[in-house]
């Protein structure tokens, strides 16, 4: 029986795993990819301890290797379903079924892709999914923000102080919020350029830009929320001060709980979640049966 299963082997999940191991609790980690950092071609330049830029995929791989050196098992698998049976969590994966007393969701957030020509080619080469991460590189430049709702508005607030050359592209959707920037509602046909993004083409014309920030809908959809009855707010999992959800024994940390979508914050969340899990397990061991 696993005391803890951590779903996700990104910064939050691995940080939690390491702190749990040092506290004498060996978790099982299940992860399928590098989450939001996978295939991202721009280096990370704002993470502590590196004098030169480092790729996000390198940080992910290094964290996984660190966990393995401590004797933590990391399964490369995808969790398909989580159910609660007889006070235990049952996780069905592509390869097997495992059980645990507690679960930590550290799956990150799946940013919505833009289904137009050029998105895949220029992702990480002028197309960004995180204004806080990459906005600094576009100071004084021409920026396109793609979206129409509150998520777009939030990303816009991170960019507005960097440049006054911002255009909102709703990609054919009606604008749902108030903005003080030019708005183009014509559907996007393609995003193009050379080695980097140079323009956004809509059905009404071509617009010269230097960078595109995609903020469609909400930052993510939470895969297990509807099945488990996890409380959510604005696309984020709700947690208490111990990072536990409304379901006892089910914790969440990292991007999935909202806040600053940064690696440093995810690592911190993982540490705090590990403390919460340790305290919860200790309480369960001491509690009389039926508690």
SVG drawing of the C-alpha trace seen along z (x, -y; Angstrom):
<svg xmlns="http://www.w3.org/2000/svg" viewBox="-19 -53 46 56">
<polyline fill="none" stroke="black" stroke-width="0.4" points="0.0,0.0 1.4,-3.4 1.1,-6.1 1.2,-8.7 0.8,-8.8 1.9,-12.0 0.4,-12.6 2.8,-14.7 6.6,-14.8 7.1,-18.5 8.6,-20.9 5.7,-20.7 5.4,-16.9 9.1,-16.2 9.6,-18.8 6.9,-17.2 8.3,-13.7 11.8,-14.8 10.5,-16.4 8.3,-13.4 11.2,-11.0 13.3,-13.0 10.5,-12.9 10.5,-9.1 7.5,-8.7 8.3,-7.1 5.8,-8.3 5.1,-6.8 5.3,-9.4 3.4,-9.0 4.0,-11.4 3.5,-11.4 5.5,-14.4 7.0,-17.7 3.7,-19.5 3.7,-23.2 7.5,-23.0 7.5,-20.3 8.7,-21.3 9.2,-24.9 12.2,-26.1 13.0,-29.3 15.4,-28.9 14.4,-29.7 16.4,-32.8 14.8,-33.7 15.4,-30.5 17.6,-30.6 21.1,-29.1 21.9,-29.2 24.3,-31.8 23.2,-31.1 19.8,-30.2 18.6,-26.7 16.0,-24.7 12.8,-23.8 13.1,-20.2 16.5,-20.0 15.1,-21.2 12.3,-18.6 14.8,-15.8 17.2,-16.8 14.4,-16.8 13.3,-13.3 16.8,-12.0 17.3,-13.5 14.1,-11.8 15.3,-8.4 18.7,-8.8 16.8,-9.1 15.0,-5.8 11.7,-7.3 9.9,-5.3 8.9,-7.5 6.5,-5.8 6.2,-7.2 2.5,-6.6 -0.7,-8.5 -3.4,-8.4 -6.8,-7.9 -9.1,-7.8 -9.1,-8.3 -11.8,-6.8 -12.2,-6.6 -13.1,-3.2 -13.1,-2.2 -11.1,-5.2 -8.4,-4.5 -7.7,-6.2 -7.6,-3.9 -5.8,-5.2 -6.2,-3.6 -3.4,-4.3 -2.6,-3.2 -0.5,-0.4 -1.8,0.7 -4.0,-0.1 -2.5,-1.4 -3.8,-2.4 -2.8,-5.0 -3.9,-6.5 -3.3,-10.0 -2.9,-11.6 -1.2,-14.8 -2.4,-16.3 0.6,-18.2 -0.4,-17.9 0.2,-21.5 -2.1,-23.3 -2.8,-22.4 -2.7,-25.7 -5.1,-25.8 -3.5,-25.7 -4.5,-27.9 -5.8,-25.8 -4.3,-27.8 -1.4,-27.4 1.9,-28.3 1.0,-27.7 3.1,-24.6 6.0,-25.9 6.4,-29.1 5.6,-27.9 8.6,-29.1 9.7,-31.2 7.6,-34.2 4.4,-32.4 4.1,-32.2 1.6,-30.8 2.7,-32.7 2.9,-36.5 4.7,-36.6 7.3,-34.1 8.1,-35.8 6.6,-39.3 10.0,-40.8 11.5,-39.9 9.0,-42.0 9.5,-45.4 8.5,-48.1 7.6,-45.7 4.4,-44.9 2.5,-42.2 -0.6,-40.3 -2.7,-38.8 -5.1,-36.1 -8.3,-35.6 -11.5,-37.2 -12.3,-36.6 -11.0,-37.0 -7.9,-34.9 -6.9,-37.2 -7.6,-40.2 -5.3,-38.8 -2.5,-38.1 -3.0,-41.6 -2.4,-43.1 1.0,-41.5 2.0,-43.0 0.4,-46.5 3.3,-48.1 5.9,-46.6 4.7,-48.2 1.9,-50.4 1.8,-48.4 -0.7,-45.7 -3.4,-44.4 -6.1,-42.0 -7.1,-39.2 -10.4,-37.4 -10.1,-35.0 -13.7,-35.4 -15.1,-35.3 -17.0,-38.2 -15.0,-40.3 -16.2,-39.5 -14.3,-42.0 -13.3,-45.7 -9.8,-46.5 -8.1,-49.7 -6.3,-48.4 -7.2,-47.9 -9.3,-44.8 -9.5,-42.7 -12.4,-40.2 -11.7,-38.7 -10.8,-35.0 -7.0,-34.2 -5.9,-32.5 -2.3,-31.9 0.8,-33.0 3.9,-33.4 7.5,-34.7 11.0,-33.4 13.1,-32.2 10.6,-33.9 7.0,-35.2 6.6,-38.3 2.9,-38.6 -0.6,-37.5 -2.9,-37.1 -6.7,-37.3 -9.5,-37.1 -9.3,-40.8 -5.6,-41.4 -2.0,-41.0 -0.8,-42.5 2.9,-43.0 3.8,-41.8 6.9,-40.7 5.2,-38.3 2.0,-36.4 0.6,-35.6 -2.2,-33.0 -4.8,-33.2 -7.8,-31.4 -10.6,-30.6 -9.2,-29.5 -5.6,-28.5 -6.5,-24.8 -9.2,-22.2 -8.9,-20.0 -9.2,-16.5 -10.3,-14.8 -12.4,-17.5 -15.8,-16.5 -15.3,-12.8 -14.1,-13.3 -16.1,-16.3 -13.1,-18.5 -14.1,-22.1 -12.7,-24.6 -12.7,-28.3 -11.9,-30.1 -10.2,-27.0 -8.1,-26.3 -8.4,-23.6 -9.4,-25.0 -7.0,-24.0 -6.7,-24.9 -3.5,-26.2 -2.2,-22.6 -2.8,-22.2 -5.6,-19.7 -8.7,-19.9 -12.3,-19.5 -11.8,-15.8 -9.8,-14.5 -6.5,-13.0 -6.5,-14.5 -4.0,-17.3 -3.1,-19.6 -0.1,-21.9 1.6,-23.9 0.0,-25.5 -3.2,-23.5 -4.0,-25.6 -3.5,-28.9 -1.3,-31.9 1.9,-32.7 2.6,-30.1 6.3,-30.0 8.7,-27.1 9.9,-28.7 6.3,-28.9 5.6,-25.3 8.7,-24.0 7.5,-26.0 4.0,-24.6 5.4,-21.1 7.3,-21.6 4.2,-22.9 2.0,-20.1 4.5,-17.5 4.2,-19.0 0.4,-18.9 0.4,-15.2 2.8,-14.2 0.6,-15.8 -2.5,-14.2 -1.0,-10.8 0.3,-11.2 -3.2,-12.3 -4.8,-9.3 -2.4,-6.9 -3.3,-8.3 -7.0,-8.6 -9.3,-5.8 -10.9,-3.7 -13.9,-5.3 -12.4,-8.8"/>
</svg>
